[in-house]
Amino acid sequence: MGDFIMNKFEEELAKYKQFEKDREKNIHNRQQLEGQLTENNLVKTELDLLEDGATVYKLIGPVLVKQDLTEAKQNVEKRIDYITSEIKRLEETIADSVTKQENQKQTVMRLQNAVTQRFRNK
């Protein structure tokens, strides 16, 4: 009985640690997306300052390629929309993983108490 409880405790603790790693990874990804969103908002602001017909260049590899201002604005808007939706998706994922982690924490604590009781009774 004691070995079963101890094995179950270790198994549940490993799950808890995995939830924590997943949450940290998602938080890191969200921070990267926030940086990209900030960059794209700055680009949008700069493009909005330009007058119609202004020359805009896009960096593709080591080459600057001329791009239509309207097309450039549309591309930046699409990127902002995509990044915003990804941030929202990650926030939902993070909230879900926090809930799972809290539930797993309760399970680990119950098993830890059972293991402690088992060793006290020996």
DASULLIN-V522934 format. One record per pair of residues at least 24 apart in sequence whose C-alpha atoms are under 10 Angstrom apart, sorted by the first residue. I is the first residue (numbers start at 1). GAP is how many residues later the second one is. Records with the same first field share a line. If there is no record, write none. Layout:
# DASULLIN-V522934
I: GAP  GAP
This chain:
# DASULLIN-V522934
1: 117
2: 112  113  116  117
3: 112
4: 111
5: 106  107  109  110  113
6: 105  106  108  109  110  112
7: 104
8: 100  103  104  107
9: 98  99  100  101  102  103  104  105  106
10: 98  101  102
11: 97
12: 92  93  95  96  97  99
13: 91  92  94  95  96  98  99
14: 90  94
15: 85  86  89  90  93
16: 84  85  86  87  88  89  90  91  92
17: 84  87  88
18: 83
19: 78  79  80  81  82  83  85
20: 77  78  80  81  82
21: 76
22: 71  72  75  76  79
23: 67  70  71  72  73  74  75  78
24: 70  73
25: 69
26: 61  64  65  67  68  71
27: 60  63  64  66  67
29: 57  58  61
30: 53  56  57  58  59  60  61  64
31: 56
32: 55
33: 50  51  53  54  57
34: 49  50  52  53
36: 43  44  47  48
37: 39  42  43  44  45  46  47  50
38: 42
39: 41
40: 35  36  37  39  40  43
41: 35  36  38  39
43: 29  30  33  34
44: 28  29  30  31  32  33  36
45: 28
46: 27
47: 25  26  29
48: 25
